[in-house]
Amino acid sequence: MIDLRTLSFLWPILLWLLAIVPLAALAMLLLRFTRSRAHSRYPGMVPHALTHSGVWGFLGRYGPGLIALIGLALLLIAVARPRAMLLMPTAVESVILAIDTSGSMRAADVKPSRIEAAQAAARSFIDGMPSRLRVGVVTISGTAAVTQSPTTERDDLYQAIDSLQLQRGSAIGSGILVSLAELLPGAGIDVQKILNEASGEAPRPGTSGTPLRGAPGRDGAGAPGATASGARSGTQEPPKTSPPAEPGSNRSAAIILLTDGQGNTGPDTLKMAELAAQHGVRIFTVGVGTPEGITLNAQGMSMRVRLDEEALKKIADITLGDYFRANDALDLRRIYKELSSRLTLERRQLTEVTAVFALAGCLLVIVAAAVSLARTGRIA
């Protein structure tokens, strides 16, 4: 599939040849005018297909010509040697849904509420995901936890999403970090060390590795002493470091971050996005809420919660992902459906598509000639 938004030309100056199209259209109109005068003199010689009125009559008279003009335009475009990014199937294997479960997700500027709309959209994403795609769920509040390890079992995913509960705090950076460690268990990402550095604490002996998983009872998550990498604490050898990958180069894993973008604790969000970029993992950010926000009242305090689009756009840009804005629950469902298809069709290298345009142009010209011959007994 061709991504027309990336269309460019090796010989763009030859696009001036498209001026032939309006000239050909004018010649066809003059030919039609000349024939209509002849038909008025000799009505018995008029083909039956040209005597109809209304839409069918218009299509009978001008349809083949319009098809031929479009075919001619495509052939002239092919002369300029077009090229574009091709959308090809890719082997995405694992996706983490990182869902904000902070108190601000109670806001009702997205009906019925931000969190309920997010849950409904996440279920829609799971409904449309390929059977081979492994999906995990990470919750983000004052800390981040793996609620469901990547799995293909939809019932487990539905259960994880339906059991989401709102808590205080919003550690978006921690959510990205834990999601990344869950996607790349062998990458040597020392989650606990990064969290300690962010909080200003000195690392404690035997705490190297990732934090404990949440939601015990699913895929072994939450077992005492378990880490996201599956290694036993205190016996893990120092991981071997590898050179940074190109941003967006890891086509087997991705993170979908669904939040209002307002983080207030944990490691710096943009630094965690840079860490994801160094491992080639893309982050698709989905903004939930409105820029003007809404006022929440809790425990005698009032707080205005807004959508921080700028932060979410930066996260997506750093990792070569994309940012989506969700104004309501329907938008969220559409976004998740688009993401599920986008994860199976990815941009590839820039490719010359001259043959595609030339083939399409030839086929249209042949179709136009065949239609004209069938309806009027002549090609022109």
ABEGO torsion letter per residue (X at the ends): XBBAAABBBABAAAAAAAAAAAAAAAAAAAAAAAAAAAAAABAAABBAAAABBEAAAAAAAAAAAAAAAAAAAAAAAAAAGBBBBBBBBBBBABBBBBBBABAAAABAABOABAAAAAAAAAAAAAAABBAABBBBBBBBBABBBBABBBBABAAAAAAAAAABBBBBEBBAAAAAAAAAAAABAAAGBBAAAAAAAAAGBBBBBGABEBBBBBGBGBGGBGBBGBBAAGBBBGABBBBBBBBBBBBGABAABBBBBBBAGBBABEBBAAAAAAAAAAAGBBBBBBBBEBAAEBBBBBGGBBBBBBBBAAAAAAAAAAAGBBBBBBABAAAAAAAAAAAAAAAABBBBBBBBAAAAAAAAAAAAAAAAAAAAAAAAGBAX
